[in-house]
Amino acid sequence: MCPQAAAGGRGAASRARGAHSVCRLLSRRAHGFYARDAGVAHRKNLGLLRKIMCQGSTKFKNVWTTHSASPIAYERGRIYLDNYQCCISSIAQEPRILYQKPKCSKSEKIEDALLLECPLGEMLPSPSDYKSSLIVLTVQNWLLRLSADSGEILEKVYLAGSCCKFRYLSWDTPQEVMVVKSAQNKLPAAARQYCYPSQAGIQQSVLFYLAVFQVLPLSFIGMLEINKKIFGNSVTDVAVSNGILIVMYSMGLVRLYNFQAIAEQFMEQPFDLGHEFNWNGQVGVVGKYPFGLPCNIKITDTPPLLFEASSLENAFQIGGYPWHYIITPNKKKHKGVFHICSLKDNALVNDAVTVTASGRVVKKRFNLLDDDPEQEVTDVVSKSSSWII
């Protein structure tokens, strides 16, 4: 999409100022001024885009339109339609179809997907590993790695039988460690008869399953269960991010644990994809149907707590340097208000702040205008660094 400049002295002056500002930002970026902070680099890139797009002389034309009955996904220049069955490149001057897969059955429906990029400077086992690929999770618990350009299946891993339904993909460490999370386990007793013998008796206590993989080459790290006998009855959600196991509770409590320490302490036996295993009387191949993956990280005792905080609707983020966290006070009247606190001593940085989607921290002052007490004046205090959860 190319901006078309309008003629005129005022427009020319505006364009000159905009071009100078953009060139200055590009020059500073090329010299590494923003290299030490990914959050700053991201904001500068967005600033460049804004300056180019929001010039008064910029005009746009519609080059392509599409419609979809299902959600449309976008990943690194690729537009996905029809539940990832159709992939369209948006890099060219006009979008073009990269591949169109045949319509799939409900049993093959894709639940979630992640784009996987080749790591730099590493030797990989297969030539296909050096090209972008899409990791997808199907409704029948298959984890597939597809070519991002053709949709061809490069690898497939069967996760588990009907004892749990995996639904979500996320990064623990972006482009390095991936987490596959199940839906919250509410299966009736009849479905539990298909689980491994070791799981059948305790299935009612298991709330979530997490399967963790190293990517490129794809390798199985381990599977663990979040059991209410260990973590309590009121667990509502769970995640793994940057080596931290995050457990969320219905009362707004968020607890953080060291995931690596948990894996090392409670790992019963490591397993490799494609290798035969004998697990609690079941013999099969790791990652193959019908056995899937063994639940080989068995947490038998409450792990040491790293940190806990109470926040409305479990709104919690941690990051920055030095480390800080953001919470919303656990009262409905405080919805939309965020507190930034030091992780070291829980000291509050600002009394009442709002964090915008772009990462700006905005402090609000009320009733400053006598003639109109309903007006608000906002001061931009600072910009947050990158946050990891």
Residue pairs with C-beta under 8 A, 6 or more apart in sequence:
1 60
1 61
1 63
3 52
3 53
3 55
3 57
3 58
3 59
3 60
4 58
4 59
5 11
5 15
5 57
5 58
6 57
6 59
11 56
11 57
14 55
14 56
14 57
15 55
15 57
18 51
18 52
18 55
21 51
22 48
22 51
22 52
25 44
25 47
25 48
25 51
26 48
28 34
28 44
29 41
29 44
29 45
34 40
34 41
34 44
35 41
37 385
37 386
38 386
39 359
39 383
39 384
39 385
39 386
40 383
40 385
42 386
43 358
43 359
43 383
46 358
52 58
63 93
63 94
64 94
64 95
66 72
66 79
66 81
66 88
66 95
68 81
68 82
70 81
70 82
70 83
72 79
72 80
72 81
73 79
73 80
73 84
73 113
74 80
74 90
75 113
75 115
75 134
76 115
76 117
76 132
77 89
77 90
77 91
78 87
78 88
78 89
78 90
78 98
78 115
78 148
79 87
79 88
79 89
79 90
79 95
80 86
80 87
80 88
80 113
81 87
81 88
82 103
83 104
83 109
83 110
84 110
84 113
84 134
84 136
85 100
85 101
85 102
85 103
85 104
86 97
86 99
86 100
86 101
87 97
87 98
87 99
87 100
87 148
87 149
87 151
88 95
88 96
88 97
88 98
89 95
89 96
89 97
89 98
98 149
98 150
98 151
99 149
99 150
99 151
101 151
106 139
107 138
107 139
107 140
108 138
108 139
108 140
109 138
109 139
110 136
110 137
110 138
110 139
111 137
111 138
111 139
111 166
111 167
111 168
112 136
112 137
112 167
112 168
112 169
113 134
113 135
113 136
113 137
113 169
114 134
114 135
114 169
114 170
114 171
114 178
115 132
115 133
115 134
115 135
115 148
116 132
116 133
116 134
116 135
116 145
116 175
116 215
116 216
117 132
117 175
118 124
118 129
118 130
118 131
118 132
118 216
119 175
119 176
119 216
122 216
124 130
124 216
124 217
125 217
126 154
126 217
128 147
128 154
129 216
129 217
131 147
131 148
131 149
132 148
132 149
133 145
133 146
133 147
133 148
133 154
134 145
134 146
134 147
134 148
135 143
135 144
135 145
135 146
135 169
135 178
135 215
136 143
136 144
136 146
137 143
137 144
137 166
137 167
137 168
137 169
137 180
138 144
139 165
141 158
141 159
141 160
141 161
141 164
141 165
141 166
141 292
142 156
142 157
142 158
142 159
143 156
143 157
143 158
143 159
143 166
143 180
143 213
144 153
144 155
144 156
144 157
145 153
145 154
145 155
145 156
145 218
146 152
146 153
146 154
147 154
155 218
157 218
157 220
157 273
157 287
157 293
158 287
158 288
158 289
158 290
158 291
158 292
158 293
159 166
159 180
159 211
159 287
159 292
159 293
160 166
160 209
160 292
160 293
161 194
161 195
161 290
161 292
162 187
162 191
162 194
162 195
163 187
163 191
163 192
163 194
163 195
163 196
163 199
163 203
164 182
164 183
164 185
164 187
164 206
164 209
165 182
165 183
166 180
166 181
166 182
166 183
166 209
166 211
167 181
167 182
167 183
168 180
168 181
168 183
169 178
169 179
169 180
169 181
170 178
170 179
170 181
170 239
170 240
170 241
171 177
171 178
171 179
171 241
172 178
172 179
172 212
172 240
172 241
172 242
172 243
172 259
173 242
173 243
175 215
175 216
176 214
176 215
177 212
177 213
177 214
177 215
177 221
178 212
178 213
178 214
178 215
179 210
179 211
179 212
179 213
179 239
179 240
180 210
180 211
180 212
180 213
181 208
181 209
181 210
181 238
181 239
182 208
182 209
182 210
184 207
184 208
184 236
184 237
185 203
185 206
185 207
185 208
185 209
187 203
189 204
192 199
192 200
192 203
192 204
193 200
195 203
196 279
196 280
196 282
196 294
196 295
197 280
197 281
197 282
198 280
198 295
199 206
199 295
202 227
202 229
205 227
205 228
205 229
206 225
206 226
206 227
206 228
207 225
207 226
207 227
207 228
207 231
207 235
207 238
208 225
208 226
208 235
208 237
208 238
209 223
209 224
209 225
209 226
209 295
210 223
210 224
210 225
210 226
210 238
210 240
211 220
211 222
211 223
211 293
212 220
212 221
212 222
212 223
212 224
212 240
212 263
213 219
213 220
213 221
214 221
218 273
219 272
219 273
220 271
220 272
220 273
220 286
220 287
220 293
221 263
222 263
222 267
222 270
222 271
222 296
222 297
223 293
223 294
223 295
223 296
223 297
224 262
224 263
224 266
224 295
224 297
224 298
224 299
225 295
225 298
225 299
226 235
226 238
226 247
227 299
228 235
230 299
230 300
230 301
230 302
231 247
231 255
231 302
232 249
234 249
234 250
234 251
235 247
235 248
235 249
235 250
236 248
236 249
236 250
236 314
237 247
237 248
237 314
238 245
238 246
238 247
238 248
239 245
239 246
239 248
239 389
240 246
240 259
241 388
241 389
242 388
242 389
243 258
243 259
243 260
244 256
244 257
244 258
244 259
244 306
244 318
244 389
245 256
245 257
245 258
245 259
245 262
245 303
246 254
246 255
246 256
246 316
246 389
247 254
247 255
247 256
247 257
248 254
248 314
248 316
249 255
249 314
251 310
251 330
252 310
252 311
252 312
252 313
252 314
252 330
253 308
253 309
253 310
254 308
254 309
254 310
254 311
254 314
254 316
254 327
255 305
255 307
255 308
256 305
256 306
256 307
256 308
256 318
257 303
257 304
257 305
257 306
258 303
258 304
258 306
261 303
261 304
262 297
262 299
262 303
263 297
265 303
266 297
266 298
266 299
266 300
266 303
267 296
267 297
268 296
268 297
268 298
269 279
269 294
269 296
270 296
271 277
271 286
271 293
271 294
271 296
272 286
273 286
273 287
274 285
274 286
274 287
274 288
275 285
275 286
276 283
276 284
276 285
276 286
277 283
277 284
277 285
277 286
277 291
277 294
279 294
279 296
282 291
284 290
284 291
285 291
286 293
286 294
287 293
307 343
309 316
309 325
309 327
310 327
310 330
311 327
311 328
311 329
311 330
312 327
312 328
312 329
312 330
312 331
312 332
312 334
312 335
313 328
313 335
315 326
315 327
315 328
315 338
316 325
316 326
316 327
316 389
317 325
317 326
317 387
317 388
317 389
318 324
318 325
318 326
318 343
318 387
318 388
318 389
319 325
319 384
319 385
319 386
319 387
319 388
319 389
320 384
320 385
320 386
320 387
321 385
322 342
322 343
322 344
323 342
323 343
323 344
324 340
324 341
324 342
324 343
324 349
325 340
325 341
325 343
326 338
326 339
326 340
326 341
326 355
326 384
326 387
327 338
327 339
327 341
328 334
328 335
328 336
328 337
328 338
328 339
329 337
329 339
336 354
337 352
337 353
337 354
338 353
338 354
338 355
339 348
339 349
339 350
339 352
339 353
340 348
340 349
340 350
340 353
340 355
340 361
340 384
341 347
341 348
341 349
342 349
350 361
350 363
350 381
351 363
352 363
352 364
353 361
353 362
353 363
353 364
353 381
354 361
354 362
354 363
354 364
355 361
355 362
355 384
356 362
359 383
359 384
360 380
360 382
360 383
360 384
361 380
361 381
361 382
361 383
361 384
362 378
362 379
362 380
362 381
363 378
363 379
363 381
364 376
364 377
364 378
365 376
365 377
365 378
365 379
366 373
366 376
367 373
368 375
368 377
369 375
369 377
